[in-house]
Amino acid sequence: MIPLRDSIRSKHKPVINWILILVNFLVFFNELKLSPPQLNQLFYHFGVIPAETVAVFNGTNPFVYLTTFFTAMFLHGGWVHILGNMWFLWIFGDNVEDRLGHFRYLIFYLVTGIIGSIFFILTAPDSRVPIVGASGAIAGVLGGYIVSFPRARILALVPIFFFLTLIEIPAVIFLALWFFIQLFNGAVS
């Protein structure tokens, strides 16, 4: 399911949402300039590595690893990763920013991104694979959306066998399906 629009219109310009999307794409376009070994090095330097983050509690320099909670949010592992994250941010983030205000929305976005990384660390504390992407922050924005706008409706493009169909469904159902798809994808990966 691909969301095309929601039924809630923003009253204010979602400036922070636009800036977050722009910064994510600027970082990604710079990633594209790197060779695969350089990109790998970038992810290992600026991504959250669960095993190393857990080691912070064993006496290593916490600042080096804790800053990656912020930097990792702006790195993405490919076109599908960034386009999916930024599309959902475009569709749902404007309304959450409208509800929270610009500054509180920025803080909300960053904090939920950090919480997403912490959740992953708790599920795989020994992993040496870097966590990159805004998926935790996007999940937080979607949670904020559903709490703020439980009666909203989403126009979505849905593949049914070989056909694409437009349907309008309650946001609660759309986001519940999104959540279970994410949970399933996480479990199989």
MARBADREN-146238 format. One record per atom (N, C-alpha, C): residue in one letter; atom name; x, y, z. Coordinates in steps of 0.001 Angstrom, whole numbers. Layout:
<sites>
 res atom    east   north      up
   A   CA       X       Y       Z
...
</sites>
This chain:
<sites>
 res atom    east   north      up
   M    N     837   -1182       0
   M   CA       0       0       0
   M    C     878    1241       0
   I    N     551    2141    -889
   I   CA    1288    3402    -968
   I    C     324    4535    -661
   P    N     575    5293     415
   P   CA    -321    6410     709
   P    C    -128    7518    -328
   L    N   -1222    8082    -787
   L   CA   -1141    9187   -1744
   L    C   -1454   10525   -1088
   R    N   -2401   10511    -165
   R   CA   -2722   11722     596
   R    C   -3593   11338    1779
   D    N   -3671   12257    2713
   D   CA   -4556   12048    3854
   D    C   -5669   13091    3807
   S    N   -6654   12920    4667
   S   CA   -7821   13801    4659
   S    C   -7641   15053    5507
   I    N   -6529   15182    6188
   I   CA   -6287   16323    7069
   I    C   -5430   17355    6334
   R    N   -5883   18588    6320
   R   CA   -5115   19666    5692
   R    C   -4394   20473    6764
   S    N   -3166   20831    6496
   S   CA   -2376   21629    7439
   S    C   -2826   23084    7403
   K    N   -2744   23727    8556
   K   CA   -3079   25146    8645
   K    C   -1839   26013    8453
   H    N    -675   25450    8738
   H   CA     585   26197    8652
   H    C    1544   25482    7712
   K    N    2501   26224    7202
   K   CA    3520   25614    6340
   K    C    4409   24707    7199
   P    N    4592   23465    6789
   P   CA    5406   22519    7566
   P    C    6902   22701    7277
   V    N    7434   23827    7695
   V   CA    8809   24209    7366
   V    C    9819   23183    7874
   I    N    9658   22738    9101
   I   CA   10605   21767    9669
   I    C   10534   20458    8893
   N    N    9343   20027    8543
   N   CA    9185   18795    7766
   N    C    9914   18918    6431
   W    N    9747   20057    5767
   W   CA   10436   20280    4490
   W    C   11948   20257    4675
   I    N   12424   20901    5753
   I   CA   13875   20942    6011
   I    C   14403   19529    6287
   L    N   13681   18746    7083
   L   CA   14111   17369    7364
   L    C   14204   16554    6078
   I    N   13219   16683    5215
   I   CA   13237   15957    3942
   I    C   14409   16428    3090
   L    N   14619   17732    3019
   L   CA   15722   18288    2230
   L    C   17072   17800    2750
   V    N   17279   17870    4052
   V   CA   18560   17438    4634
   V    C   18791   15949    4372
   N    N   17761   15138    4534
   N   CA   17905   13705    4257
   N    C   18318   13466    2814
   F    N   17694   14168    1873
   F   CA   18057   13980     466
   F    C   19451   14528     162
   L    N   19823   15659     763
   L   CA   21173   16193     534
   L    C   22236   15209    1016
   V    N   22027   14641    2183
   V   CA   22973   13644    2697
   V    C   23000   12435    1767
   F    N   21826   11986    1326
   F   CA   21764   10811     456
   F    C   22469   11069    -877
   F    N   22268   12242   -1457
   F   CA   22929   12545   -2735
   F    C   24447   12566   -2573
   N    N   24919   12954   -1399
   N   CA   26360   12878   -1135
   N    C   26811   11432    -949
   E    N   25951   10587    -396
   E   CA   26269    9157    -288
   E    C   26482    8552   -1676
   L    N   25690    9007   -2647
   L   CA   25770    8452   -4001
   L    C   27124    8704   -4659
   K    N   27850    9698   -4174
   K   CA   29166   10031   -4734
   K    C   30261    9084   -4235
   L    N   29935    8299   -3220
   L   CA   30945    7447   -2587
   L    C   31023    6083   -3261
   S    N   32211    5518   -3229
   S   CA   32384    4133   -3689
   S    C   31782    3213   -2626
   P    N   31479    1960   -2967
   P   CA   30934    1038   -1953
   P    C   31794     930    -686
   P    N   33133     831    -796
   P   CA   33915     781     452
   P    C   33813    2082    1264
   Q    N   33762    3227     570
   Q   CA   33630    4501    1282
   Q    C   32265    4606    1968
   L    N   31223    4157    1280
   L   CA   29882    4192    1853
   L    C   29806    3282    3078
   N    N   30413    2123    2978
   N   CA   30462    1199    4107
   N    C   31168    1850    5295
   Q    N   32271    2524    5008
   Q   CA   33017    3211    6062
   Q    C   32167    4324    6684
   L    N   31434    5065    5855
   L   CA   30552    6121    6349
   L    C   29501    5544    7297
   F    N   28882    4434    6893
   F   CA   27858    3814    7731
   F    C   28442    3332    9054
   Y    N   29658    2774    9008
   Y   CA   30276    2291   10243
   Y    C   30742    3432   11141
   H    N   31037    4564   10556
   H   CA   31490    5702   11360
   H    C   30313    6502   11927
   F    N   29246    6679   11137
   F   CA   28141    7549   11544
   F    C   26832    6811   11823
   G    N   26784    5501   11583
   G   CA   25604    4715   11928
   G    C   25691    4252   13373
   V    N   24577    3807   13906
   V   CA   24546    3266   15269
   V    C   24890    1782   15185
   I    N   25964    1395   15841
   I   CA   26363     -14   15875
   I    C   26004    -545   17265
   P    N   24985   -1400   17346
   P   CA   24498   -1843   18654
   P    C   25588   -2335   19598
   A    N   26477   -3212   19147
   A   CA   27504   -3779   20036
   A    C   28412   -2686   20597
   E    N   28750   -1701   19777
   E   CA   29618    -619   20251
   E    C   28860     329   21175
   T    N   27588     532   20892
   T   CA   26783    1402   21752
   T    C   26598     762   23121
   V    N   26383    -539   23147
   V   CA   26267   -1257   24420
   V    C   27585   -1159   25187
   A    N   28701   -1149   24468
   A   CA   30018   -1057   25110
   A    C   30211     272   25833
   V    N   29423    1290   25470
   V   CA   29494    2585   26160
   V    C   29288    2380   27654
   F    N   28417    1447   27984
   F   CA   28142    1189   29394
   F    C   29266     413   30069
   N    N   30262       5   29281
   N   CA   31411    -707   29838
   N    C   32643     185   29915
   G    N   32461    1500   29796
   G   CA   33554    2416   30047
   G    C   34215    3068   28856
   T    N   33784    2829   27616
   T   CA   34409    3527   26495
   T    C   33846    4938   26400
   N    N   34385    5740   25502
   N   CA   33983    7141   25363
   N    C   32539    7247   24863
   P    N   31611    7667   25715
   P   CA   30210    7685   25308
   P    C   29902    8711   24223
   F    N   30599    9835   24206
   F   CA   30271   10890   23243
   F    C   30401   10404   21810
   V    N   31447    9648   21536
   V   CA   31696    9167   20175
   V    C   30522    8340   19672
   Y    N   29988    7487   20515
   Y   CA   28919    6593   20077
   Y    C   27536    7221   20183
   L    N   27319    8078   21157
   L   CA   25995    8664   21333
   L    C   25653    9666   20236
   T    N   26645   10326   19655
   T   CA   26356   11253   18550
   T    C   25820   10512   17333
   T    N   26142    9235   17217
   T   CA   25658    8480   16057
   T    C   24141    8287   16092
   F    N   23522    8432   17254
   F   CA   22060    8366   17308
   F    C   21445    9456   16429
   F    N   22126   10594   16322
   F   CA   21631   11685   15471
   F    C   22088   11517   14027
   T    N   23356   11226   13843
   T   CA   23876   11154   12471
   T    C   23256   10007   11685
   A    N   22976    8889   12353
   A   CA   22412    7719   11661
   A    C   21047    8012   11054
   M    N   20292    8932   11669
   M   CA   18951    9252   11175
   M    C   18954    9864    9779
   F    N   20088   10405    9372
   F   CA   20149   11112    8095
   F    C   20864   10307    7014
   L    N   21257    9089    7338
   L   CA   21875    8192    6355
   L    C   20829    7185    5893
   H    N   20904    6791    4633
   H   CA   19954    5797    4116
   H    C   20682    4785    3249
   G    N   20179    3555    3267
   G   CA   20839    2443    2599
   G    C   20498    2242    1139
   G    N   19794    3144     523
   G   CA   19466    3004    -897
   G    C   18234    3816   -1256
   W    N   17919    3778   -2551
   W   CA   16799    4572   -3059
   W    C   15465    4189   -2424
   V    N   15183    2908   -2325
   V   CA   13895    2475   -1765
   V    C   13781    2934    -314
   H    N   14872    2823     423
   H   CA   14905    3215    1828
   H    C   14563    4692    1985
   I    N   15271    5555    1260
   I   CA   15032    6991    1438
   I    C   13699    7427     845
   L    N   13337    6902    -320
   L   CA   12071    7314    -931
   L    C   10882    6896     -64
   G    N   10932    5694     480
   G   CA    9851    5247    1363
   G    C    9746    6109    2608
   N    N   10876    6334    3270
   N   CA   10864    7146    4487
   N    C   10402    8573    4219
   M    N   10952    9189    3188
   M   CA   10627   10593    2929
   M    C    9205   10752    2400
   W    N    8689    9768    1672
   W   CA    7302    9849    1207
   W    C    6340    9811    2399
   F    N    6583    8892    3331
   F   CA    5727    8821    4514
   F    C    5856   10096    5349
   L    N    7061   10639    5436
   L   CA    7252   11890    6167
   L    C    6487   13021    5485
   W    N    6507   13062    4162
   W   CA    5795   14091    3396
   W    C    4279   13995    3638
   I    N    3753   12780    3616
   I   CA    2306   12583    3755
   I    C    1828   12859    5186
   F    N    2562   12385    6180
   F   CA    2072   12430    7556
   F    C    2739   13487    8435
   G    N    3967   13866    8123
   G   CA    4709   14779    8985
   G    C    4139   16178    9051
   D    N    3565   16662    7946
   D   CA    3039   18029    7941
   D    C    1954   18217    8991
   N    N    1092   17225    9140
   N   CA       2   17335   10110
   N    C     505   17250   11546
   V    N    1498   16398   11782
   V   CA    2051   16281   13134
   V    C    2771   17579   13495
   E    N    3514   18149   12538
   E   CA    4160   19442   12796
   E    C    3118   20519   13065
   D    N    2032   20506   12311
   D   CA     951   21470   12500
   D    C     379   21361   13910
   R    N     233   20143   14396
   R   CA    -341   19914   15720
   R    C     638   20305   16833
   L    N    1921   19954   16661
   L   CA    2903   20177   17729
   L    C    3550   21554   17692
   G    N    3598   22169   16528
   G   CA    4388   23383   16353
   G    C    5769   22998   15844
   H    N    6465   23967   15260
   H   CA    7729   23677   14577
   H    C    8795   23090   15506
   F    N    9091   23783   16596
   F   CA   10188   23355   17465
   F    C    9878   22019   18139
   R    N    8674   21892   18687
   R   CA    8316   20634   19360
   R    C    8299   19473   18377
   Y    N    7923   19737   17127
   Y   CA    7942   18679   16109
   Y    C    9372   18211   15850
   L    N   10301   19142   15731
   L   CA   11701   18772   15509
   L    C   12213   17908   16660
   I    N   11946   18327   17889
   I   CA   12370   17548   19057
   I    C   11701   16171   19039
   F    N   10408   16132   18744
   F   CA    9664   14868   18669
   F    C   10286   13936   17635
   Y    N   10595   14466   16465
   Y   CA   11200   13684   15385
   Y    C   12532   13083   15840
   L    N   13395   13916   16414
   L   CA   14716   13445   16841
   L    C   14616   12425   17979
   V    N   13770   12704   18950
   V   CA   13633   11793   20097
   V    C   13068   10447   19658
   T    N   12055   10450   18790
   T   CA   11499    9167   18350
   T    C   12489    8414   17464
   G    N   13328    9138   16739
   G   CA   14389    8477   15974
   G    C   15376    7777   16893
   I    N   15734    8434   17980
   I   CA   16637    7834   18970
   I    C   15974    6619   19622
   I    N   14705    6752   19969
   I   CA   13979    5629   20577
   I    C   13944    4436   19623
   G    N   13765    4704   18329
   G   CA   13781    3622   17341
   G    C   15108    2881   17337
   S    N   16208    3631   17421
   S   CA   17534    2997   17464
   S    C   17717    2195   18750
   I    N   17264    2753   19861
   I   CA   17372    2041   21140
   I    C   16576     735   21085
   F    N   15389     793   20509
   F   CA   14568    -418   20380
   F    C   15316   -1485   19584
   F    N   15954   -1087   18483
   F   CA   16708   -2054   17686
   F    C   17883   -2613   18481
   I    N   18568   -1748   19223
   I   CA   19694   -2201   20048
   I    C   19224   -3250   21057
   L    N   18059   -3029   21643
   L   CA   17531   -3985   22620
   L    C   17206   -5332   21986
   T    N   16850   -5325   20699
   T   CA   16524   -6591   20030
   T    C   17760   -7309   19504
   A    N   18847   -6568   19267
   A   CA   20071   -7189   18723
   A    C   21303   -6500   19309
   P    N   21534   -6631   20622
   P   CA   22617   -5889   21268
   P    C   24022   -6284   20824
   D    N   24185   -7458   20252
   D   CA   25509   -7902   19815
   D    C   25782   -7608   18346
   S    N   24822   -7010   17670
   S   CA   24968   -6765   16234
   S    C   26072   -5744   15951
   R    N   26856   -6036   14927
   R   CA   27888   -5106   14476
   R    C   27491   -4453   13155
   V    N   26239   -4659   12748
   V   CA   25720   -4046   11522
   V    C   25186   -2662   11876
   P    N   25639   -1625   11180
   P   CA   25182    -271   11513
   P    C   23690     -78   11242
   I    N   23050     629   12149
   I   CA   21660    1042   11963
   I    C   21707    2410   11296
   V    N   21074    2534   10140
   V   CA   20990    3824    9458
   V    C   19551    4047    9014
   G    N   19197    5306    8870
   G   CA   17891    5651    8343
   G    C   17007    6347    9354
   A    N   15952    6926    8815
   A   CA   15005    7690    9616
   A    C   13790    6865   10015
   S    N   13849    5563    9855
   S   CA   12668    4721   10079
   S    C   12107    4843   11495
   G    N   12957    4944   12495
   G   CA   12475    5119   13866
   G    C   11733    6432   14030
   A    N   12289    7496   13453
   A   CA   11629    8802   13511
   A    C   10320    8777   12731
   I    N   10318    8106   11580
   I   CA    9100    8013   10773
   I    C    8033    7246   11552
   A    N    8420    6162   12205
   A   CA    7467    5408   13028
   A    C    6901    6297   14130
   G    N    7752    7129   14726
   G   CA    7283    8068   15744
   G    C    6295    9071   15183
   V    N    6586    9590   13990
   V   CA    5681   10540   13336
   V    C    4339    9862   13048
   L    N    4378    8619   12575
   L   CA    3134    7899   12296
   L    C    2348    7655   13586
   G    N    3050    7343   14662
   G   CA    2380    7197   15954
   G    C    1753    8503   16406
   G    N    2495    9604   16242
   G   CA    1954   10921   16577
   G    C     750   11271   15725
   Y    N     788   10864   14474
   Y   CA    -324   11133   13555
   Y    C   -1586   10400   14010
   I    N   -1449    9133   14313
   I   CA   -2628    8336   14658
   I    C   -3227    8781   15996
   V    N   -2375    9213   16926
   V   CA   -2877    9721   18207
   V    C   -3588   11061   17997
   S    N   -3026   11902   17137
   S   CA   -3590   13237   16903
   S    C   -4798   13231   15977
   F    N   -4827   12302   15032
   F   CA   -5877   12301   14005
   F    C   -6477   10898   13832
   P    N   -7094   10361   14864
   P   CA   -7585    8982   14781
   P    C   -8711    8773   13763
   R    N   -9384    9845   13370
   R   CA  -10492    9703   12412
   R    C  -10094   10057   10981
   A    N   -8825   10328   10761
   A   CA   -8359   10685    9412
   A    C   -8526    9500    8471
   R    N   -8538    9816    7188
   R   CA   -8626    8776    6161
   R    C   -7444    8947    5217
   I    N   -7002    7827    4657
   I   CA   -5846    7809    3764
   I    C   -6289    7290    2402
   L    N   -5951    8034    1349
   L   CA   -6138    7532      -9
   L    C   -4864    6777    -355
   A    N   -5009    5504    -673
   A   CA   -3834    4653    -903
   A    C   -3952    3911   -2225
   L    N   -2800    3671   -2813
   L   CA   -2690    2851   -4015
   L    C   -2372    1431   -3546
   V    N   -3247     497   -3887
   V   CA   -3115    -870   -3384
   V    C   -3009   -1842   -4554
   P    N   -1936   -2634   -4605
   P   CA   -1864   -3659   -5654
   P    C   -2751   -4853   -5289
   I    N   -3668   -5171   -6183
   I   CA   -4515   -6353   -6012
   I    C   -4282   -7226   -7237
   F    N   -3566   -8300   -7023
   F   CA   -3100   -9181   -8094
   F    C   -2311   -8355   -9103
   F    N   -2788   -8219  -10324
   F   CA   -2044   -7490  -11356
   F    C   -2555   -6063  -11543
   F    N   -3450   -5628  -10697
   F   CA   -4076   -4319  -10863
   F    C   -3735   -3412   -9688
   L    N   -3646   -2124   -9970
   L   CA   -3477   -1126   -8921
   L    C   -4835    -479   -8685
   T    N   -5242    -423   -7443
   T   CA   -6550     104   -7089
   T    C   -6391    1235   -6085
   L    N   -7172    2288   -6251
   L   CA   -7213    3373   -5279
   L    C   -8306    3076   -4265
   I    N   -7943    3123   -2992
   I   CA   -8953    2959   -1951
   I    C   -8720    4004    -870
   E    N   -9795    4401    -231
   E   CA   -9684    5309     907
   E    C  -10025    4504    2149
   I    N   -9085    4469    3078
   I   CA   -9286    3670    4288
   I    C   -8982    4514    5517
   P    N   -9548    4142    6658
   P   CA   -9230    4863    7889
   P    C   -7726    4794    8182
   A    N   -7190    5905    8653
   A   CA   -5758    5975    8964
   A    C   -5366    4918    9988
   V    N   -6249    4624   10928
   V   CA   -5954    3622   11958
   V    C   -5660    2273   11304
   I    N   -6456    1895   10325
   I   CA   -6251     611    9641
   I    C   -4984     657    8797
   F    N   -4803    1754    8059
   F   CA   -3614    1883    7214
   F    C   -2343    1778    8048
   L    N   -2288    2525    9143
   L   CA   -1072    2542    9957
   L    C    -890    1246   10741
   A    N   -1975     571   11101
   A   CA   -1847    -750   11737
   A    C   -1238   -1742   10746
   L    N   -1694   -1702    9503
   L   CA   -1114   -2574    8470
   L    C     355   -2243    8259
   W    N     680    -949    8212
   W   CA    2079    -523    8050
   W    C    2926   -1090    9193
   F    N    2418    -970   10420
   F   CA    3146   -1454   11588
   F    C    3414   -2956   11488
   F    N    2398   -3735   11128
   F   CA    2573   -5187   11049
   F    C    3503   -5582    9910
   I    N    3478   -4844    8820
   I   CA    4423   -5102    7723
   I    C    5850   -4842    8198
   Q    N    6060   -3742    8948
   Q   CA    7390   -3430    9479
   Q    C    7846   -4509   10455
   L    N    6936   -4942   11303
   L   CA    7248   -5990   12278
   L    C    7629   -7286   11565
   F    N    6880   -7645   10546
   F   CA    7167   -8850    9770
   F    C    8522   -8730    9073
   N    N    8759   -7590    8418
   N   CA   10038   -7385    7726
   N    C   11210   -7449    8700
   G    N   11028   -6873    9888
   G   CA   12080   -6934   10899
   G    C   12334   -8351   11379
   A    N   11270   -9119   11522
   A   CA   11413  -10500   12002
   A    C   12115  -11381   10981
   V    N   11808  -11198    9703
   V   CA   12426  -12054    8691
   V    C   13833  -11601    8328
   S    N   14162  -10355    8642
   S   CA   15532   -9916    8348
   S    C   16392  -10195    9552
</sites>
